[in-house]
């Protein structure tokens, strides 16, 4: 089990990092290109994110989009879904996704199914923490820390076509992990087990995950309008 280190909590710097990461880990769009200067002003002293923002600024949008799809949509090891690494597409993952929806509701917002995205998407959790409830997002990140670290390892070990190692998007995971407590004890063991085993094989899928009637309504809305996640469908 992951334990919250005494006195550790998300501070203003962490929320700024999360806000930037939630944008740069999303599918690249013209809106992202227009926002790069504003994002840079949020994290003027973060070397990881500044390097990534510079890469996004220098690379043609069409190339960024192609690279993004090749990295996040075509490889299981770089999934942006926090429950996937430990649970795969199994019935247990469906229950975990309902838990994410309950966490959003407890924070005062309601997850929207309208755009077909899943609530454990890392960009959504980070946007929740940056704009709605930092503590709620912190708990989700700590509970699924092994998945965050698996994604970091996959991106830092990414093999590029030119023979170099390391995806440009690894910088966002390095910045994110820098806002979380250091891995200790069972946390490091959990990451190692996931590295060795990989996600569970597909079994019964996610049918029924969104059928919880208790989550059918809520006061506010989290959707692609406020938390953009994934490539346009």
N, C-alpha and C positions, 0 to 999 in steps of 0.2 A: 504494500500500500504506500502511496506517496503521502508524505507528511509536509505540511507547511512549516517552514523554518520560523522559529520564534521571531516576531517583529517584522517578518517579510510581508510586504503588501505592494500592490502596484502603485507607483508614484506617478507624478505628472510626466516625467521623462518616459516611463514605460508606456503611458497612454499615447504619447506622441509617436513613439516607435511603432506601436500597434497600429495607429492610424495610417502611417506610411506603408507598413507591411501589408495592410489590408488592401491598399490600392495597387502596389507594385506586384503582388502575387495574383492579382486578378488578370483576366484576359486583356491584353493591350488594345486600347482603343484610342481614337483621336482625343477623347476627353482626358485620358491619362496623359497623353503628350502635352496637352494644354496645362495640366496641373503640376508638371514636374518642378517648376520654380517654387510654387507654393509648398509642395512636399519637402523640398530642400530646406526651406525656411523653418520647418518643424523640427528637423534633426541636423542642425548645422555642424554638430561635433561628432556625428556617428560615421566613422570611416567606412563601415560596411555599406550602409545605405547610400552614402554619398557616391561610392563607386558604382553601385547599381543604378542610381539615378543618372549618372554620367553615361553609363552604357545605354540606358533607355533613350537618352537624349541624342546619342550619336548614331544609333542604329535605325535604319528605315523601319517604319511601322509594319510593313508587309513581312519583313524578315523577322521582327519580334513576334508577330503572330504565328508565323510558321514554326519558329523555335519553341514558342510556348506550347503549342499543340503537340509537338514532338516530345516535349519534356513531360507535360502534366496529363495529357489526354491519351497518349499512346503507351505509357509505361505504368504498370501497377506499382512499381517501387517508388514512384514520385507522386502518389495520390495525395491530393490536398484534403482528403476526408479523414478526420482524426480517429474515427473508430475502425477504419478499414484495416489498419496494420495488425491490430490484435484480433479482430473478429471476422474479417472478410465479409462476404455477402451471405451471412448466415442469419438464422432466426434470432440469435443472441444480439446481432448487430441491430436488427430491427428494434429490439427493446431499448438498446442504447440510444438510438435516434429519438425515440419517444422521450427519453431522459433529457436530451438536448432541448426538445420543444418545451418540456416542463421548466427547464432552467430559464429559457427566454421568457416564458410566461411569468415566472416568479420575479423576473427583473422588470416586469411591467410592460412587456411587448409580446406580440404574437407572431409566430413564424408563418409566413405565407407559402403555400404550396403552388401558387399560381404559375411560377416560372420553372417548376420542375426541378429545383435544386434541393439538396439535402441539408439539414440544419447543422451537421457536423463539419461543414466546409470551413477550413481555417480562416478564410477571409471574413466570413460572417462572424465567427467568434471574436476575431480581432476588432471588427467594427463595433460589435456589441460592447467590448471593453473600452474602446476609445470614445464612444459617444453616449452610451446608455448606462452601463453598470460595470465598472472595472473589476469589482470583487467577483461578480458572477462569471465573467470571462476568465479571471484568474483561476477560479476553481475548476472550470472546464479544462483549461490548459494544463493545470497540475494533474488532474485526474487522467488526462490522456498524454502525459509528458512523453511516454515511450514513443507514441506515434509522432510527436513533434521531432524527437531526436532521430527517429528512423528517417524522416523526410530530410532532415539536415544532413545525415550521413549519405543518403542517396544523391543529394544535390552536390555536396562537396566532392563526391567520388565520381560524378558524371563524366563520361568520356566524350569529348567533343570530336567533331569530324577532323579537325586539324591535329589530333593527337594529344592535345592538352587535356588537363583534368580540371573539373570544377565548372558547374553551371553558373551563369551570372546570377541566377535567382538564389543560389546558395547564400549570398550576402544577406538576403532578407531573413533567412533562418538563423544565421549567425547573430544578427541583430536581435531577433526575437528571443533566442535562447539566452542572450545576455541580459534580458529583463527578468529571467526566471531564476529560482534558486539553483545552486550548483547540484549536480547529480551526486547522490550519495547512496551507498548501501543497496537496498532493494531496487531503487530507481535504476541504477546502472545495470543491475542484474536483469531487470525487465527489458531494457533496451537490448542487451546482449541476447536474450532469449528470442526476441522478435527478429533480430538480425539472423540468428541461426535457423529459425523455423519459417519465417515469412508469414504472410497472412493465411488463415485457414482457407481450405478449398471451398468453392461455392457449393452450398448444400441446398437450401430451400429458398434462397433469395430474400427479398425484403417485403413480400406481400403482406399487407395488413399493418405495416408500420404506421401509416397515416390514419388509421381507423379509430384512434382513441377519441371518443366523443367528448371527453373532458377538455380537449384542446381545440374544440371547434370554434371558440370565440375568444376575444381578448381585447383589451383597451386600445392598443397601438399596433402598428404593423411593421414588421421587418420584411422587406421584399427587395427585388432587384433595384427598385427606385432609390433605396437608401443604403442597401448593402449589396452592391453588385458582385455576383459570384459566377464564375464560369464563363465560357465562351457563349456568345449569342446563339440562340437555338432557332 
